[in-house]
């Protein structure tokens, strides 16, 4: 599995205007996608070991 790590342009996306907000939205979308894909690749046993089940994946992914 590979992931793209985007360097953030600043700590406050609003300070860099529309482009900063767009970059923040794309970064959040990518983080959610990567988290969802990673958790989906785990077996049911592995998910159970960390206290999750398949129904929790979307909720957990949206937090990131």
Secondary structure as the mmCIF struct_conf table of DSSP 4:
data_model
#
loop_
_struct_conf.conf_type_id
_struct_conf.id
_struct_conf.beg_label_comp_id
_struct_conf.beg_label_asym_id
_struct_conf.beg_label_seq_id
_struct_conf.end_label_comp_id
_struct_conf.end_label_asym_id
_struct_conf.end_label_seq_id
HELX_LH_PP_P HELX_LH_PP_P1 UNK A 6 UNK A 8
BEND BEND1 UNK A 9 UNK A 9
BEND BEND2 UNK A 11 UNK A 11
HELX_RH_3T_P HELX_RH_3T_P1 UNK A 13 UNK A 16
HELX_RH_AL_P HELX_RH_AL_P1 UNK A 17 UNK A 40
TURN_TY1_P TURN_TY1_P1 UNK A 41 UNK A 41
BEND BEND3 UNK A 42 UNK A 42
HELX_RH_AL_P HELX_RH_AL_P2 UNK A 44 UNK A 49
TURN_TY1_P TURN_TY1_P2 UNK A 50 UNK A 51
HELX_RH_3T_P HELX_RH_3T_P2 UNK A 54 UNK A 56
HELX_RH_AL_P HELX_RH_AL_P3 UNK A 57 UNK A 62
TURN_TY1_P TURN_TY1_P3 UNK A 63 UNK A 63
#
